[in-house]
């Protein structure tokens, strides 16, 4: 059983993991948050139950109180599913999974599938809450069959933080090996250049993902203002009013006509957009340790689209870019440095072409078909 509290349609990693577990002969159930998408989505699972995370609303709007009062109903639902293994998306849902096993003679095995560095996330937690989460994570991880982290740096940091005997396994958030339709990509690029009357040699830079703080979008815009013969496409949906703020910034920087916004596209269409870009921008900011140690899936999506990358000069991002020679690292806080990297991509044809060649090998090695073997082996050990 998988327990998660987000919109399942946005959780491609969970879908990939479910397919791995299913291939081993497990039946799959999902317990998740009730959303419009989840209610309509047809899942390839034996059973799916969607529960409210705001049971006291609208009378009581406090998120903390609502989350507290939804623990028992969720745990009871998980208990009724009689799972052998419960995989939990983050610490809040791992607690629900553990709670559902209390008093059971034959307890289901727990798996902690953490998608980021939980104790070092960017949020507005108080010191007391951080202390409680740290000790809750330590308590619960020691009761799991195994835990999953998204990269080596976070796995090492979590093991040290909690003095764990066994290091969490690492399963990076990497997409499948994309099958590219070069004609469709070329046509998408042609239509874009034609629509905005742009020269054929325009260097297209692209940020794709959620429009929110900490993703480096502001300095991407400032960097474009310091370059020539370039445009920036920002592909994704905003959390609230970020899009309007970025539009104002583009106007202030004098590049309103060179910064284009496009709403998020279905995952199966994404390659046509990422692939039409000349450069992918992955400029995560150091707003918290979780971000500093992150390894964003958009980095691998650029690799799968054979698009050279300019990424943050952070440990995990730098390791991939340098080891495979697929781009340049830059300081995400320095728009001048980002601009210099963009112009190198535009003007240094020999370097750019070497990145394109290196991407071919990286694409074959950095794909879910390779990465999933670690997850498969971990679940095989539970049979």
Order of alpha helices (4+ residues) and beta strands (2+ residues): beta-alpha-beta-alpha-beta-alpha-alpha-beta-alpha-beta-alpha-beta-alpha-beta-alpha-beta-alpha-beta-alpha-beta-alpha-beta-alpha-alpha-beta-alpha-beta-alpha-alpha-alpha
